[in-house]
């Protein structure tokens, strides 16, 4: 399925970036002007291919990227009403992600950069999620980003523009992984997050589940124990021959996840003097998390920035927004760039 969206802001700079994102199971290309204006943002989703397996199959994802990448780039250029000669630079996700999937985008980006003789910018996927906010908001520093996605759960401090410091991360499952595993245990379709969120909002009560706070001063997260607690409830209920209240279990799971994420994010924002809290990544579309975080931020007078849902999931517009940080500082990438599944966010900082 191919979808596209277009937002406009007051991007004054004339630099036009063609951005490519193929880190997992979305093939996306976008044209971004001045780091803030989305001229086009085309996303081809592979959910219908992978849902039968209950998760992303890397080889299938890479193969689909190969089939789609040229058409998606052409569509992005057409919707932006620009030609290749109008492009100032090529941005592409360098990592983290699935190595085979990353390579498809990187080869396409290198080929275009070489053929057009224009700069290449290898871009960090999580920096993209964070700077998706810049496409619709004005970011103020220092700020704290809560990154929640299928593969990442992190608290990232931005002391200044493009300076990343990870102050907390998951020690096991990312929150998106936990949602998918719980959904699978409840025999819900993939991806599981939206289905758990829907069930949680239908529930009139919640099954109480543990919260993993870890050490008192830690900003790290852990969700494997919570996942095990959910499985224990399911198994015990079935062994007793009782009917499982799936909605109450989904609500209990979501309340546990949300309370830990919100509490630690707010505490980190206060400790580091953040002027804003940013919610980023695919799980940022979760209604329960959004509403809980919005309520806490309003109560404490802290501005909360959240992109629209179309910019929360993987897309190339966010890669273009992050790449602009490097382009305007002329911090470019050589054609010998390699895919880096374990790419460090802090090393991608503009001062890094």
ABEGO torsion letter per residue (X at the ends): XBBBBBBBBBBABABBBBBBBAABABBBBBBBBGGABBABBBBBBAAAAAAAAGEBBAAAAAAAAAAAAAAAAAAAAAAAGBBAAABABBBBBAOBEBAAAAAAAAAAAAAAAAAAGBBBBBBBAAAAAAAAAAAABBBBOBBBBBBBBAABBBBBBBABBGBBBBABBBABBBAAAAAAAAAAAAGBBOBAAAAAAAAAAABABBBBBBBBAEBAABABBBAAAAAAAAAAAAAAAAAAGBBBBAAAAAAAAAAAAAAAAAAAAAAAAAAAGBABBBBBEAAAABAAAAAAAAAAAAAAGBBBBBBBAAAABBBAAAAAAAAAAAAAAGBBBBAABBBBAABBAAAABAAX
